């Protein structure tokens, strides 16, 4: 079945540095990918929609300059947390819709836990 | 507009007993409904989905859910809980195409399974 690979699974960085998280669809193409943020014991919050070949669409309240999204190819989207601060520490999850009959089903990556010291 | 309400934030059952996780939804259109499971520090795994076919949907790991339009419910059940079922469960509603605003997540239900 469809697989989405997310890397790294865990990252610890110092305040003020930037961190890049990659999301790859391994056996299917994804013109659209979604980035979510999840705080402890809470549900997923959609941050942005990554569009291959065009700018990402951000949800209200999400800082575009803080969370840079690049959809470089049909199988890769990256989220860069720029000038990270402790409040950016969170679990970030990407997802991509399957193609064909399963187009309304999202496949999720395993998530990336970011800890900013 | 669509919304989804998971009625219980925590459910605790004993191993071998039935599981019931409740979900109610609202939708302006014929929705698609999903249940996802998330184990600690992991991504989400699809358990089952309803997309206007049979109202009783069977998923993986012995879970099933019944779509009841009259009650706007999509409760998740399992006849006999296993220790490995302990996780967070999310009910999700989607109105048609999976566009950026088309998915709405419930707040989640944490299932605890006691030995």
Interface residues (C-beta under 8 A of the other chain):
Chain A: X4 X6 X34 X41 X42 X43 X44 X46 X49 X57 X59 X91 X93 X95 X97 X103 X104 X105 X106 X107 X108 X109 X110 X111 X113
Chain B: X32 X34 X36 X41 X42 X43 X44 X45 X46 X49 X51 X90 X94 X96 X97 X98 X99 X100 X101 X103 X105 X106 X107 X108 X110
